[in-house]
Amino acid sequence: MNPTLDRITPPVIGTFPPLTLPEPDRYRLANGIEIVACNQGDEEVCRIDLMFDGGYYADTLPGTAALTLLMLKEGAAGKSSETIAEALDYHGAWLQTSTSAHYQYVTLYTLNRHLDTCIGLLADMVERPDFPQAEFERLKERRIQQLRVQHEKVDVLASDTFLAMLFGENHPYGRTVTPAHVECLATAHLADFHRRHIRPDCCRIFIAGKVTGRLLDSLEQHFGQSWTCPTETLLPEANYPICPTKEPVTITHKEHALQSGIRLGLPVIGREHPDFFALKLLCTALGGYFGSRLMSNIREDKGYTYGIASSIAAMRYGSYLVVSTQTGTEFTRPLIDEVFAEIGRLKAEAIPADELTVVKNYLRGELARTLDSPFSIADYYLSLKANALPLDYFARQDEAICRLTADDLLAAARRYLHPDRFYIAVAGDREQIPKLALPR
């Protein structure tokens, strides 16, 4: 007989033990490509990520990197875009591409029973794209229309302006890809970018799920033995000077806009700095989760916005903290004032113990969620590689969250959150936005 469930006494609430990221398996193909494997799970599925050096930082013509990856599915090794799409659909596979500042990613989800077919198709797309002209023209027009729609949004305009203020409009981090940029691209530009960056000596492979010998053999066959490095020498990464604007406040005019897109923030330390974990914890308390100070004050109490968040972007050549939101035009000035008021509170008094416990539990819960599945673990492996971080960074982050005190965060706030060093970017109807200035 089953015992009666106790539905009255609540379970004991406690903390979980220190978190560590499992050590991945590592292999190397015949042509030198490294494989990082997360062999976990019982389901007969796997994910394959191809990670290439490059990204939009390597664009000689803005927009080239992203469009090159998008064209991989539009025709390869004599197969049409319809043939590729039908083959992926028939075998229950899914392929996606993405481009970041310094890397490009091609990701394939597939059932293990269709490994050979799907990996062979993936190899065709990556190694032997055709860049057919008709598909290119359609894709280019679609991309142009997407950019036109995006550039009508005040949130996008504010984000683009903010990055240009921090890095300079000619720096890849601050450069905005426009319809005019895409209009200038030709298939020859994409083929040239592919030749220079989609190559074995720029590639790493991450696999996750139920990893079998058959999977490794298939990768060796399609990516190790048949894919050779070109004779063309790899070019060193270009050096772009960071040229921040001298004006701390910029308003991008959008006539008759009913809302303002707002970005405000400042350059901060990177992941390599010993204070970075304290600053990240501080940023989370400010606006990094639903119960944060910005959400509680500006959304719940004042009702100025549906959502507001703060985050830290740690880039290879410069990191920054940013507060992001949208609001009715008439609330632009009071909302910004309240953001700086909350920053002032963080600098004036230590975070109360109960609030700090909530923030720490939230961050540790997010870290623990990383360990939920082989795919999420693989995502963290990719992030470590992209940011040149060691495997123990995960455990060190968890240890720092547990160790840091309210006094540590108070010291970090006073050391790094200087209102007179902030940049404010607002996109909206200039005629309806009152004069803005940094607090002194």
HELIX and SHEET records of a PDB file:
HELIX    1   1 TYR A   56  ALA A   58  5                                   3    
HELIX    2   2 THR A   64  LEU A   70  1                                   7    
HELIX    3   3 MET A   71  GLU A   74  5                                   4    
HELIX    4   4 SER A   81  TYR A   90  1                                  10    
HELIX    5   5 ASN A  112  HIS A  114  5                                   3    
HELIX    6   6 LEU A  115  GLU A  127  1                                  13    
HELIX    7   7 GLN A  133  GLN A  150  1                                  18    
HELIX    8   8 VAL A  154  PHE A  167  1                                  14    
HELIX    9   9 PRO A  179  GLU A  183  1                                   5    
HELIX   10  10 THR A  187  HIS A  197  1                                  11    
HELIX   11  11 PRO A  200  CYS A  202  5                                   3    
HELIX   12  12 GLY A  213  LEU A  219  1                                   7    
HELIX   13  13 GLU A  220  GLN A  225  3                                   6    
HELIX   14  14 PHE A  276  GLY A  287  1                                  12    
HELIX   15  15 ARG A  293  LEU A  294  1                                   2    
HELIX   16  16 MET A  295  ASP A  301  3                                   7    
HELIX   17  17 THR A  329  PHE A  331  5                                   3    
HELIX   18  18 THR A  332  ALA A  348  1                                  17    
HELIX   19  19 ALA A  353  THR A  370  1                                  18    
HELIX   20  20 PRO A  374  ALA A  386  1                                  13    
HELIX   21  21 TYR A  393  ARG A  403  1                                  11    
HELIX   22  22 ALA A  406  TYR A  416  1                                  11    
HELIX   23  23 PRO A  419  ARG A  421  5                                   3    
HELIX   24  24 ARG A  430  GLN A  432  5                                   3    
SHEET    1   A 6 ASP A  25  ARG A  28  0                                        
SHEET    2   A 6 GLU A  34  ASN A  39 -1                                        
SHEET    3   A 6 CYS A 203  GLY A 209  1                                        
SHEET    4   A 6 VAL A  45  ASP A  53 -1                                        
SHEET    5   A 6 TYR A 103  LEU A 111 -1                                        
SHEET    6   A 6 TRP A  94  THR A  99 -1                                        
SHEET    1   B 2 GLY A  75  ALA A  76  0                                        
SHEET    2   B 2 LYS A  79  SER A  80 -1                                        
SHEET    1   C 5 VAL A 249  HIS A 253  0                                        
SHEET    2   C 5 TYR A 423  GLY A 428  1                                        
SHEET    3   C 5 GLN A 259  VAL A 268 -1                                        
SHEET    4   C 5 GLY A 318  GLY A 328 -1                                        
SHEET    5   C 5 ILE A 308  MET A 315 -1                                        
END                                                                             
